[in-house]
């Protein structure tokens, strides 16, 4: 793959992103020479003479560019010129420029894929896995996946994701690899940060799904306010050919209005008969539900079964059925796919030898934790809800108060512990959560060794109790002081403790 300096100039001018070219010869708008790039990078350690280098990020330092030039770099893209021997392609917005140039360099792979994108405060990963499971039946395993936990570009081989939605350069490289691997569909999670930082600038989704919304990621380095968070989330509606909306979502009226004003066709689902497709739980079958067609045009009314407990997972499955049907799947594909679908780290259930139930889930924000704890309370009304929980460091600071609120409302015992503390002290994070707890009857314990916290929670549980281990699911790492430290994952820890 390659493109020329003149191609870059035309693309940037078309998007009104080009300021000028800056070189030792001065400032100008014409491409200074005939030059062909064969690589793109924003990592100064991975450049050579044929690389176009992007100076992006709040933490970018001029020394990175100097290092890249010493490795043979001739051209860089930035929002300001630097005094050096390389030629600068100066743009008004580095992230938009990187997105536009990346998709062109990788030959617009999104045009060769049916792209389905999920956003929402909770449920994105579960719904994405459900959709892939359905489409695997419809496409003979030709569906790629980009999720919070794992990524697959060949439909079968998975590797750990670093971001919910990759940087634009990585996103289009991955899409191109998926196309090369014969994939026909891509299911991806689209985070609020992806829109705020222009990772998906210029990308139009074939189907966009807006699951729900509640405050999350509110911090000085992410979203300063809920309004900013919600605004970024709503960009998915404006960048989709068709959108699917949860009729019971908070602020549904605004979501509906956003779609209508932008003239984007939308389909609704939910527990209400006012939805285009109504979800009705069944008493028979394995977590079974019936999808009732009201105003919808898709022929998907049928009974379905899933492996995950909870009404909210039936609703996630409904969104997946609709999305998959819009991109070619049948009722039979959905029934078979959902019945077999596994979602790593989501609602994994184990039972201790004394009969108490243990739920391991990736729940890591207010809405997902509240939904999970309410489920545990409903399923085990005579027992206590015992929780093992932490909160990440250096991001989503608002979650600490949120967790204190949820625990006050729903939990009986909590073991506050470490969860990706990054560069912060996990004890301090735990104390901030505790400071937000308003229920004086809630029993609070501190234990920063996460496996030990889990062991203690299991040890105090009675047969009628439920133990909820929230936050990490099957994640095999803890982020500590900038390093991914190997961790067994909550599920393996619980499993080993029960077996011992």
C-alpha positions in Angstrom: 0.0 0.0 0.0 1.3 3.5 -0.8 0.3 7.0 -1.8 2.0 10.1 -3.0 2.6 13.5 -1.6 0.2 14.9 -4.2 -2.5 12.5 -3.1 -2.0 13.7 0.5 -2.2 17.4 -0.6 -5.5 16.8 -2.4 -7.1 14.8 0.4 -6.2 17.4 3.0 -7.4 20.3 0.8 -10.7 18.5 0.1 -11.3 18.2 3.9 -10.1 21.8 4.5 -7.3 20.5 6.8 -4.2 21.7 5.0 -2.4 24.8 6.3 0.8 24.6 4.4 4.0 22.6 3.6 7.0 23.8 5.6 10.6 23.0 4.7 14.0 24.6 4.6 12.9 26.3 1.3 10.0 28.1 3.1 6.2 27.8 3.2 4.1 26.8 0.3 0.9 24.9 -0.7 2.2 22.8 -3.6 3.6 19.4 -3.0 7.4 20.0 -2.9 8.3 16.9 -4.9 7.2 13.6 -6.2 7.4 11.4 -3.1 5.6 8.0 -2.4 5.0 6.8 1.2 4.8 3.1 1.9 4.2 3.3 5.7 2.3 5.3 8.2 3.2 5.7 11.9 2.7 7.8 15.0 5.5 5.9 16.8 8.9 7.5 16.3 10.6 4.1 16.9 8.9 2.6 13.8 9.8 4.9 11.0 12.2 5.1 8.0 12.7 7.2 4.9 9.4 5.9 3.3 7.2 6.6 6.4 4.7 9.4 6.9 4.9 10.3 10.6 2.1 11.9 12.7 3.0 14.1 15.6 -0.2 13.5 17.6 -1.2 13.3 21.2 -1.1 15.5 24.3 2.1 13.9 25.4 3.9 14.4 22.1 7.4 15.8 22.5 9.6 17.4 19.8 12.4 14.9 20.7 10.2 12.1 19.3 10.3 13.9 15.9 14.1 14.4 16.2 14.5 10.7 16.9 12.4 9.8 13.9 14.5 12.1 11.6 17.6 10.4 12.8 16.1 7.2 11.5 15.7 8.6 8.1 12.3 10.3 8.3 11.7 13.0 5.6 8.1 14.0 6.2 5.9 14.6 9.2 2.3 15.8 9.8 1.7 18.2 12.7 -0.4 21.1 13.8 2.7 23.3 14.1 6.0 23.4 12.3 9.2 22.3 13.9 12.7 23.5 13.1 14.5 20.6 11.6 15.5 19.1 8.2 12.3 17.2 7.6 9.4 18.7 5.6 6.3 19.4 7.7 2.7 18.9 6.4 1.0 21.4 8.7 -2.7 20.8 9.3 -5.5 22.3 11.3 -6.4 19.1 13.2 -3.8 16.3 13.4 -6.3 13.6 14.5 -8.8 14.4 11.7 -5.9 14.4 9.2 -4.6 11.0 10.5 -8.1 9.5 10.1 -8.6 10.8 6.6 -5.1 9.9 5.4 -5.2 6.4 7.1 -8.4 5.3 5.4 -7.1 6.5 2.0 -3.7 4.8 2.6 -5.4 1.5 3.4 -7.7 1.9 0.4 -11.0 2.5 2.3 -11.4 -1.0 3.7 -14.8 0.0 5.3 -16.3 0.0 1.8 -15.6 -3.8 1.5 -17.1 -4.6 4.9 -20.5 -4.3 6.5 -19.6 -2.3 9.6 -21.8 -2.6 12.7 -20.9 -0.2 15.6 -22.1 -0.3 19.2 -22.1 2.5 21.7 -23.6 2.8 25.2 -22.5 3.1 28.8 -23.0 -0.7 29.4 -23.5 -3.8 27.2 -21.3 -2.9 24.2 -19.1 -6.0 24.5 -21.9 -8.4 25.3 -24.0 -7.1 22.4 -21.0 -7.2 20.1 -20.2 -10.8 20.9 -23.9 -11.7 20.4 -23.9 -10.0 17.0 -20.7 -11.8 15.9 -22.1 -15.2 17.0 -25.2 -14.6 14.9 -23.2 -13.4 11.9 -20.8 -16.3 12.2 -23.7 -18.6 11.2 -24.8 -16.3 8.4 -21.3 -15.7 6.9 -19.5 -19.0 7.7 -17.2 -17.3 10.2 -16.4 -14.2 8.2 -17.0 -11.6 10.9 -14.2 -9.6 12.5 -14.6 -8.1 15.9 -13.1 -5.1 17.7 -14.2 -5.1 21.4 -13.0 -3.7 24.7 -11.5 -7.1 25.7 -10.5 -8.9 22.5 -10.0 -8.4 18.8 -10.2 -10.8 15.9 -9.4 -10.0 12.3 -9.9 -13.4 10.9 -13.0 -14.3 12.8 -11.4 -17.0 15.0 -8.0 -15.9 16.4 -8.3 -13.4 19.3 -5.8 -11.1 20.9 -6.1 -8.5 23.7 -7.4 -5.1 22.8 -5.5 -2.0 24.0 -8.3 0.5 23.4 -12.1 0.0 23.0 -11.8 1.7 19.7 -8.3 1.8 18.1 -6.5 4.9 17.0 -7.6 5.7 13.4 -4.3 4.6 11.9 -4.6 1.2 13.6 -8.3 1.0 12.9 -8.0 1.1 9.2 -4.9 -1.1 9.2 -6.9 -3.7 11.1 -9.9 -3.3 8.7 -7.6 -3.8 5.8 -6.2 -6.9 7.4 -9.8 -8.2 8.0 -10.6 -7.6 4.3 -7.4 -9.5 3.3 -8.5 -12.3 5.5 -11.7 -12.6 3.7 -14.0 -11.0 6.3 -17.3 -9.6 5.0 -18.5 -8.1 8.3 -17.0 -6.1 11.2 -18.6 -5.6 14.6 -17.0 -2.9 16.7 -17.4 -1.0 19.9 -17.3 2.7 19.4 -16.4 4.6 22.6 -17.2 8.2 23.4 -13.5 8.9 23.3 -13.4 7.6 19.7 -15.6 10.5 18.7 -14.0 13.1 21.0 -10.5 12.3 19.7 -11.6 11.8 16.1 -10.5 8.1 15.9 -13.5 7.4 13.7 -13.7 10.7 11.9 -15.1 10.2 8.5 -16.3 6.6 9.2 -19.9 5.9 8.4 -21.4 2.8 10.0 -23.8 0.6 8.1 -25.6 0.0 11.3 -25.1 1.9 14.5 -26.6 0.8 17.9 -27.1 3.1 20.8 -27.7 0.9 23.8 -28.1 3.2 26.8 -26.6 6.2 28.6 -25.6 7.2 32.1 -22.7 9.3 33.5 -19.3 7.7 33.0 -15.8 8.7 32.0 -16.2 12.1 33.6 -12.8 13.4 34.5 -10.4 16.2 33.5 -8.6 14.0 31.0 -11.7 12.4 29.4 -15.1 14.2 29.4 -15.3 17.3 31.7 -19.1 17.0 31.9 -22.0 14.5 31.3 -23.2 16.8 28.5 -19.8 16.4 26.7 -19.9 12.6 27.2 -23.5 12.3 25.9 -22.8 14.6 23.0 -19.8 12.5 21.9 -21.9 9.3 22.2 -24.7 10.8 20.0 -22.2 11.3 17.2 -22.7 7.6 16.4 -26.3 8.4 15.3 -25.1 11.1 12.9 -22.5 8.7 11.4 -24.7 5.7 10.7 -26.8 4.7 7.7 -29.4 3.1 10.1 -29.5 3.3 13.8 -31.0 1.0 16.5 -32.2 2.6 19.7 -33.2 1.1 23.1 -36.7 2.5 23.7 -36.2 2.4 27.5 -32.9 4.2 27.4 -32.6 7.4 29.5 -32.9 10.5 27.3 -34.6 8.4 24.6 -36.5 11.4 23.3 -33.2 13.2 22.6 -31.8 10.2 20.8 -34.9 9.9 18.7 -34.9 13.6 17.9 -31.2 13.4 16.9 -32.0 10.6 14.4 -35.1 12.4 13.0 -33.4 15.8 12.6 -30.5 14.1 10.8 -32.9 12.0 8.7 -31.3 8.8 9.8 -33.7 5.8 9.8 -34.1 4.2 13.2 -35.5 1.0 14.7 -36.4 0.7 18.4 -36.5 -2.3 20.8 -37.3 -2.7 24.4 -39.8 -4.1 27.0 -42.5 -1.7 25.9 -45.2 -2.4 23.3 -44.4 1.0 21.9 -41.1 -0.4 20.6 -40.8 -1.7 17.0 -39.6 -5.0 18.6 -40.7 -5.9 22.1 -38.6 -8.2 24.3 -40.7 -10.6 26.5 -39.0 -13.0 28.9 -40.2 -16.7 28.8 -40.4 -19.0 31.8 -39.3 -22.0 29.7 -35.9 -22.5 28.0 -32.4 -21.3 29.0 -32.8 -17.5 29.7 -35.3 -17.5 26.9 -37.3 -14.6 25.5 -39.7 -13.9 22.7 -39.2 -11.0 20.3 -42.6 -9.5 19.3 -42.8 -7.5 16.0 -44.9 -4.4 16.3 -44.0 -1.7 13.8 -40.8 -3.2 12.5 -40.3 -4.5 8.9 -37.7 -7.2 9.7 -39.0 -10.8 9.9 -37.4 -11.7 13.2 -40.4 -12.5 15.5 -39.4 -15.8 17.3 -38.2 -17.4 20.5 -34.5 -17.1 21.4 -32.2 -18.5 24.1 -29.0 -17.1 25.5 -26.5 -18.4 28.0 -26.3 -15.3 30.1 -28.7 -14.5 32.9 -30.5 -11.2 33.3 -33.2 -9.3 31.4 -30.6 -6.8 30.4 -28.7 -9.5 28.4 -31.9 -10.4 26.6 -32.2 -6.8 25.6 -28.6 -6.8 24.4 -29.4 -9.9 22.4 -32.5 -8.2 20.8 -30.2 -5.4 19.6 -27.9 -8.0 18.1 -30.7 -9.8 16.3 -31.9 -6.6 14.7 -28.3 -5.5 13.7 -27.5 -8.9 12.3 -30.8 -9.1 10.4 -30.1 -5.7 8.8 -26.8 -7.1 7.4 -28.1 -10.5 6.1 -28.8 -12.9 9.0 -31.9 -15.0 9.4 -34.0 -16.1 12.4 -32.2 -19.5 12.3 -28.8 -17.8 12.3 -29.8 -15.7 15.3 -31.3 -18.7 17.2 -28.3 -20.9 16.7 -25.7 -18.1 17.2 -27.2 -16.8 20.5 -27.7 -20.3 21.9 -24.0 -20.9 21.6 -22.6 -17.4 22.3 -20.1 -17.0 25.0 -18.9 -13.6 26.2 -15.6 -13.7 28.2 -15.9 -12.0 31.6 -19.6 -11.3 31.3 -22.0 -12.9 33.8 -19.8 -15.9 34.4 -21.6 -17.9 37.2 -20.0 -20.3 39.6 -21.4 -22.0 42.7 -19.4 -22.6 45.9 -19.5 -25.9 47.7 -21.9 -24.4 50.3 -24.3 -23.4 47.5 -23.7 -19.6 47.4 -23.6 -18.2 43.9 -20.7 -16.2 42.6 -21.0 -13.8 39.6 -17.9 -12.6 37.8 -18.5 -9.7 35.5 -16.6 -6.9 33.8 -19.1 -4.3 35.2 -17.0 -1.2 35.6 -19.3 1.8 35.7 -22.4 3.0 37.5 -25.0 1.6 35.2 -23.4 -1.8 34.6 -22.7 -2.3 38.3 -26.2 -1.1 39.4 -27.8 -3.5 36.9 -25.6 -6.4 38.1 -26.2 -5.9 41.8 -29.9 -5.5 41.3 -29.9 -8.8 39.4 -28.0 -10.5 42.3 -30.5 -9.1 44.8 -33.5 -10.2 42.8 -32.1 -13.7 42.3 -31.1 -14.2 45.9 -33.5 -12.0 47.9 -33.0 -13.8 51.2 -29.2 -13.4 51.3 -26.6 -10.7 51.3 -25.0 -9.2 48.2 -21.2 -9.3 48.8 -19.1 -7.3 46.4 -15.4 -7.2 45.4 -14.7 -4.0 43.6 -12.0 -1.4 42.7 -11.8 1.5 40.4 -9.1 2.4 37.8 -6.5 4.9 38.3 -5.8 8.0 36.2 -9.1 7.9 34.4 -12.9 7.9 34.9 -12.5 9.5 38.4 -16.2 10.1 38.6 -16.7 6.3 38.9 -15.5 6.4 42.5 -18.4 8.5 43.6 -20.7 6.4 41.4 -19.6 3.2 42.9 -20.1 4.6 46.4 -23.7 5.5 45.4 -24.4 2.0 43.9 -22.9 0.2 46.9 -25.0 2.3 49.3 -28.2 1.4 47.4 -27.7 -2.3 46.7 -24.8 -4.0 48.5 -24.5 -5.5 52.0 -20.8 -6.1 52.2 -18.0 -4.8 50.0 -14.3 -5.6 49.7 -12.6 -2.6 48.2 -9.5 -3.6 46.3 -7.2 -2.8 43.3 -8.4 -2.6 39.7 -5.9 -1.2 37.2 -4.6 1.5 39.6 -2.1 2.8 37.0 0.0 5.5 38.6 -2.3 6.0 41.6 -2.3 4.4 45.1 -5.1 1.8 45.1 -5.7 2.3 48.8 -6.4 6.0 48.1 -8.8 5.1 45.3 -10.6 2.7 47.6 -10.9 5.4 50.3 -12.4 7.7 47.8 -15.1 5.1 47.0 -15.7 4.6 50.7 -16.0 8.4 51.2 -19.0 8.3 48.8 -20.8 5.5 50.6 -23.8 6.9 52.5 -25.3 3.6 53.9 -24.0 3.3 57.5 -25.1 -0.4 57.6 -22.9 -1.4 54.6 -19.9 -3.4 55.8 -16.7 -2.2 54.2 -13.3 -4.0 54.1 -10.0 -2.9 52.5 -7.8 -5.5 50.8 -5.5 -4.3 48.0 -4.4 -7.8 47.1 -7.2 -8.6 44.7 -7.0 -12.4 44.8 -6.9 -12.2 48.6 -10.0 -9.8 48.6 -11.8 -12.4 46.5 -10.8 -15.2 48.9 -12.1 -13.3 51.9 -15.4 -12.5 50.1 -16.0 -16.1 49.3 -15.0 -17.2 52.8 -17.7 -15.1 54.5 -20.5 -16.0 52.2 -23.4 -18.2 53.4 -25.5 -20.5 51.1 -28.2 -17.9 50.5 -25.7 -15.1 49.7 -24.4 -14.0 46.3 -20.9 -12.8 45.7 -20.3 -10.3 42.9 -16.7 -9.9 41.6 -16.8 -6.9 39.4 -14.4 -5.0 37.2 -11.9 -7.3 35.5 -13.7 -10.4 34.3 -11.2 -12.5 32.5 -8.7 -9.6 31.9 -5.2 -11.2 32.3 -3.5 -8.0 33.4 -3.5 -5.3 36.1 -2.2 -1.9 34.9 0.3 -0.8 37.6 2.7 2.1 37.2 2.5 2.0 33.4 3.1 -1.7 33.1 0.6 -4.5 32.3 1.3 -6.9 35.2 0.1 -10.5 34.5 -3.0 -11.4 36.5 -5.0 -14.7 36.3 -8.3 -12.9 35.8 -11.2 -12.8 38.3 -12.8 -15.9 36.8 -9.7 -18.1 37.2 -9.1 -16.8 40.7 -12.7 -17.7 41.8 -12.6 -21.0 40.0 -9.3 -22.0 41.7 -10.5 -20.9 45.1 -13.7 -22.9 44.8 -11.9 -26.0 43.6 -9.4 -25.7 46.5 
